[in-house]
Amino acid sequence: MRSILALAACAGLLTGCSYNSSESENITRFHDDGRAKPLVAILPVLDHSGEDFPWNLSEELSYAVYNRVARRGNFWIDSFVQNVKAARQIPKKVDFFGKDIAWAKNRFPDHEFVVVLELIEHDIHMKSSKNTILDKLTPSCELDMALRVRVLDVRGDSPSVILQEVITQTNMIPKQNGLAEKGSDRWKQRTYSVSPLGFSHLQLSKEIVRRVEEYVMLAKSK
């Protein structure tokens, strides 16, 4: 559970996490000590949550993950637009979480790792009331999120799965009144990252990147 009061400490994120379609990040190919960074392909988030939202959750979360990776600079990645284009060229019949993972090696022969992400739950609901003073001081709703992560190592002749897990988070947020009227581009606004909803999505993207980095860097070191 993350208190919404933590938002007050996040004003500095207004600039760092705003949407920028031009992708001005300058990602170098090597670490400061001369080691080559892992070559990673990050596919856009598959949205299978069934959530009826006024904007594209896949687009928002995909960019949040990509932006986080780019700013940390531990991977060498293609531009956000290139990642999207590459994903569109994968046959629709491919089961990204199936047993057959040869598609990753065939589609990304110049990469070392491929990251697949699937949003399986995004549920905003009223929280259970306990009729306490705390209930009146905290937001009235909860956001339950679950996202499946799979990381494929495509360096060898036969690709392998080095990480597959489901990341879950629950955050308290105010009731999202009038969400539909706030527009399909709301998540691209500079203030969105410190809104309750934007902050929750940001925390999810941080956890995703943390787990992916942990396993990719470990595999790269072997």
Secondary structure, DSSP 8 states (H G I E B T S, - for coil): ---GGGGGGGTTHHHHTS--TT------SB-TTS-B--EEEE---EE-S----SS-HHHHHHHHHHHHHHHHT-SEE--HHHHHHHHHTS-TT--TTSS--HHHHHH-TT-SEEEEEEEEEEEEEE-----SHHHHHS-SEEEEEEEEEEEEE-SSSS-EEEEEEEEEEEEEE---TTGGGG-TTGGGSTTGGGSHHHHHHHHHHHHHHHHHHHHHHHHHH-
